[in-house]
Amino acid sequence: MYQVDILIPTARFVFSVEDGRIDVLPEFHSPEAFVQYRRLRGERPVVGMTTFPNTVLLRGARTIVVDPGLPLQNAPVVRALEAWGLSPADVDLVVLTHAHLDHAGACADLMAPVAVHALETRSPSWTLVGGLLELLPVRRLSGEQGELAPGVAWARTPGHCDGHISLRVDTAAGPVVLCGDTIGPGRAEFDALRPSGPAAAELLASWQRIRAWGPAQIIAGHLPPFAPQAAAQPEVQEGAVLD
């Protein structure tokens, strides 16, 4: 059994530039800040957002860090480990749900082996993170599912990107699923099982896989942890076709 803790919770920092002045929105929670970001883009010419994912610590048979975050989170991740009485040397494995910079950039100070699906190492996002990660031992996952350690299973859950994976972690309170950006930026579509967009069919299959694990809790990349609602009747928004 594992203990699952959030080292650094997700946050979004939205800013705009107008007349040489930078304004930063006070709302930083996700997904609330994303809603304001989307609104602000229609009102002002220059709008940006910096986003941290949930960085998660798994403690059990192995000590695992999932999705360390952006490069500027290197020192905060190390300090967060110290708050739990750990150092980077105590980390046995880093797991990336996917290889986007906001999830993978803070691996440098951990210096532990990194597990990532092999499909991600051939994706365009690898151009930004590969130079760093290839300095570390990289464990390239292949296929559709497997085990990272006793009590920690993984499965490919595409939709956000092709090599995206989710983890099922055994805990005393039941399974906890870490699903990165497979769900988000909000959760209403997941609760209703109504994905939209060009990857709707893939997302629906991934959401069904996550639900089939029977999670007591879900930790997505950019949402507060939540308990899943009862499964709805699967539906895909108009414009997407199920295989």
C-alpha positions as CSV (number, residue, x, y, z in Angstrom):
1,M,0.0,0.0,0.0
2,Y,1.1,3.5,-0.8
3,Q,0.7,6.9,0.9
4,V,-0.3,9.6,-1.7
5,D,0.6,13.2,-0.9
6,I,0.6,16.3,-3.1
7,L,4.1,18.0,-2.8
8,I,3.0,21.1,-4.7
9,P,-0.6,21.7,-5.6
10,T,-1.7,22.9,-9.0
11,A,-2.0,26.7,-9.6
12,R,-2.5,29.0,-12.6
13,F,-1.2,32.6,-12.7
14,V,-2.9,34.7,-15.3
15,F,-1.4,38.1,-16.5
16,S,-2.1,40.7,-19.1
17,V,0.0,43.5,-20.6
18,E,-1.6,46.8,-21.6
19,D,-0.1,50.3,-22.0
20,G,3.3,49.0,-20.7
21,R,1.7,47.7,-17.4
22,I,1.4,44.1,-16.2
23,D,-1.7,43.1,-14.4
24,V,-1.8,39.8,-12.5
25,L,-5.2,38.3,-11.7
26,P,-5.6,37.5,-8.0
27,E,-7.4,34.2,-8.8
28,F,-4.8,31.4,-9.0
29,H,-6.9,28.3,-8.3
30,S,-7.6,25.8,-11.1
31,P,-9.9,25.6,-13.0
32,E,-11.3,29.0,-11.9
33,A,-8.3,30.9,-13.1
34,F,-8.5,29.1,-16.5
35,V,-12.1,30.4,-16.9
36,Q,-10.8,33.9,-16.2
37,Y,-7.9,33.4,-18.6
38,R,-10.3,32.4,-21.4
39,R,-12.5,35.5,-20.7
40,L,-9.6,37.9,-20.6
41,R,-8.2,36.8,-23.9
42,G,-11.4,38.3,-25.5
43,E,-10.9,41.6,-23.7
44,R,-7.2,42.4,-23.9
45,P,-4.6,42.1,-26.6
46,V,-1.8,40.5,-24.6
47,V,-2.7,37.7,-22.1
48,G,-0.6,34.9,-20.7
49,M,-0.7,32.1,-18.2
50,T,1.8,30.1,-16.2
51,T,0.5,26.8,-15.0
52,F,1.8,24.4,-12.3
53,P,0.5,20.8,-12.2
54,N,-0.1,18.7,-9.1
55,T,3.3,17.3,-8.2
56,V,2.6,14.0,-6.3
57,L,4.7,12.0,-3.9
58,L,4.1,8.3,-3.6
59,R,5.6,6.5,-0.5
60,G,5.5,2.8,-0.2
61,A,7.7,0.0,-1.5
62,R,9.4,2.7,-3.5
63,T,9.5,6.5,-3.3
64,I,8.1,8.0,-6.5
65,V,7.6,11.6,-7.6
66,V,5.0,12.1,-10.4
67,D,5.1,15.2,-12.6
68,P,7.7,17.4,-11.0
69,G,6.5,20.5,-12.9
70,L,8.1,23.5,-14.6
71,P,11.8,24.2,-14.5
72,L,11.2,27.1,-12.1
73,Q,9.8,24.5,-9.6
74,N,13.2,22.7,-9.2
75,A,14.0,24.2,-5.8
76,P,10.4,24.2,-4.5
77,V,10.1,20.5,-5.2
78,V,13.3,19.8,-3.3
79,R,12.1,21.9,-0.4
80,A,8.8,20.1,-0.4
81,L,10.6,16.8,-0.2
82,E,12.6,18.1,2.7
83,A,9.3,19.0,4.5
84,W,8.5,15.3,4.3
85,G,11.9,14.4,5.7
86,L,13.2,13.3,2.3
87,S,16.0,14.4,0.0
88,P,16.4,14.0,-3.8
89,A,18.6,11.0,-3.1
90,D,15.6,9.2,-1.5
91,V,13.6,9.4,-4.7
92,D,13.7,6.0,-6.5
93,L,11.8,7.0,-9.6
94,V,10.2,10.0,-11.3
95,V,7.1,9.3,-13.4
96,L,5.8,11.6,-16.2
97,T,2.2,11.3,-17.2
98,H,3.4,13.0,-20.4
99,A,6.5,14.9,-21.5
100,H,5.1,18.4,-21.7
101,L,7.4,21.1,-20.2
102,D,5.0,22.1,-17.4
103,H,5.1,18.5,-16.1
104,A,8.7,17.4,-16.9
105,G,10.9,20.5,-16.6
106,A,11.7,20.2,-12.9
107,C,13.4,16.8,-13.1
108,A,16.9,18.2,-13.1
109,D,17.4,18.5,-9.3
110,L,15.9,15.1,-8.6
111,M,18.4,13.2,-10.7
112,A,16.4,10.0,-10.5
113,P,15.5,7.6,-13.3
114,V,12.5,8.9,-15.3
115,A,9.7,6.7,-16.5
116,V,7.8,8.0,-19.6
117,H,6.0,6.3,-22.4
118,A,8.2,5.8,-25.5
119,L,5.7,7.5,-27.7
120,E,6.4,10.7,-25.8
121,T,10.1,10.5,-26.7
122,R,9.1,10.7,-30.4
123,S,6.7,13.6,-30.0
124,P,7.2,17.3,-30.8
125,S,7.2,18.1,-27.0
126,W,10.4,16.0,-26.6
127,T,12.3,18.8,-28.4
128,L,11.8,21.0,-25.2
129,V,12.5,18.4,-22.5
130,G,14.6,15.7,-24.2
131,G,18.0,17.4,-23.7
132,L,17.4,17.4,-19.9
133,L,15.8,14.0,-19.6
134,E,18.4,12.2,-21.7
135,L,21.0,13.2,-19.1
136,L,19.1,11.0,-16.7
137,P,18.4,7.2,-16.9
138,V,15.1,7.1,-18.9
139,R,12.8,4.1,-18.6
140,R,10.8,4.1,-21.8
141,L,7.5,2.4,-21.3
142,S,5.9,0.6,-24.2
143,G,2.5,-1.0,-25.0
144,E,-0.8,-0.2,-23.4
145,Q,-0.3,-1.0,-19.7
146,G,2.2,-2.4,-17.1
147,E,3.5,-2.1,-13.6
148,L,6.0,0.5,-12.3
149,A,6.3,-1.1,-8.9
150,P,4.2,-3.4,-6.7
151,G,1.0,-1.5,-6.1
152,V,1.6,1.1,-8.9
153,A,0.1,0.2,-12.3
154,W,0.1,2.3,-15.4
155,A,-2.0,2.4,-18.6
156,R,-1.9,4.5,-21.7
157,T,-4.7,7.1,-21.7
158,P,-4.4,9.2,-24.9
159,G,-6.5,12.1,-25.8
160,H,-4.4,15.0,-24.5
161,C,-1.3,13.5,-26.3
162,D,-0.6,10.0,-27.7
163,G,1.9,8.8,-25.1
164,H,0.0,10.0,-22.1
165,I,-0.3,7.5,-19.2
166,S,-2.3,7.4,-16.0
167,L,-1.4,5.6,-12.8
168,R,-3.4,3.4,-10.5
169,V,-2.0,3.5,-7.0
170,D,-3.1,1.1,-4.2
171,T,-3.7,2.8,-0.9
172,A,-5.4,1.9,2.4
173,A,-8.4,4.1,1.4
174,G,-8.8,2.4,-2.1
175,P,-7.3,3.0,-5.5
176,V,-6.0,6.5,-6.3
177,V,-5.7,7.4,-10.0
178,L,-3.2,10.0,-11.2
179,C,-4.3,11.0,-14.7
180,G,-2.3,14.1,-15.6
181,D,-4.0,16.1,-18.3
182,T,-6.4,13.3,-19.5
183,I,-9.0,15.3,-17.5
184,G,-9.2,19.0,-17.7
185,P,-9.0,22.0,-17.7
186,G,-12.4,21.4,-15.9
187,R,-14.1,18.2,-14.9
188,A,-17.7,18.7,-16.0
189,E,-17.1,16.8,-19.3
190,F,-15.5,13.9,-17.4
191,D,-18.4,13.7,-14.9
192,A,-20.9,13.6,-17.7
193,L,-18.7,11.3,-19.9
194,R,-19.2,13.8,-22.8
195,P,-15.8,14.6,-24.3
196,S,-15.6,17.1,-27.2
197,G,-13.1,18.1,-29.8
198,P,-11.1,16.1,-32.4
199,A,-9.8,13.6,-29.7
200,A,-13.2,12.9,-28.2
201,A,-13.2,9.2,-29.1
202,E,-9.8,8.7,-27.5
203,L,-10.7,10.7,-24.5
204,L,-13.9,8.7,-23.9
205,A,-12.0,5.4,-24.1
206,S,-9.4,6.8,-21.6
207,W,-12.0,8.1,-19.2
208,Q,-13.7,4.7,-19.3
209,R,-10.4,3.1,-18.5
210,I,-9.9,5.4,-15.6
211,R,-13.4,4.6,-14.2
212,A,-12.8,0.9,-14.7
213,W,-10.0,1.1,-12.1
214,G,-12.7,2.0,-9.5
215,P,-10.8,5.0,-8.1
216,A,-11.7,6.3,-4.6
217,Q,-9.9,9.5,-5.6
218,I,-8.7,11.1,-8.8
219,I,-5.8,13.5,-9.0
220,A,-5.6,15.2,-12.4
221,G,-2.8,17.4,-13.5
222,H,-4.6,20.8,-13.1
223,L,-7.6,20.1,-10.8
224,P,-8.0,19.7,-7.1
225,P,-8.3,16.0,-6.1
226,F,-11.8,14.7,-6.3
227,A,-13.9,11.6,-5.8
228,P,-15.5,10.5,-9.1
229,Q,-19.3,10.8,-9.5
230,A,-21.4,7.8,-10.6
231,A,-20.7,7.0,-14.3
232,A,-23.0,8.6,-16.8
233,Q,-24.1,7.2,-20.1
234,P,-21.2,7.7,-22.5
235,E,-21.8,10.4,-25.1
236,V,-19.5,12.3,-27.5
237,Q,-20.2,15.8,-28.5
238,E,-21.4,16.5,-32.0
239,G,-18.6,16.6,-34.5
240,A,-16.7,13.6,-33.0
241,V,-17.2,10.0,-34.1
242,L,-16.7,6.9,-32.0
243,D,-15.0,4.0,-33.6
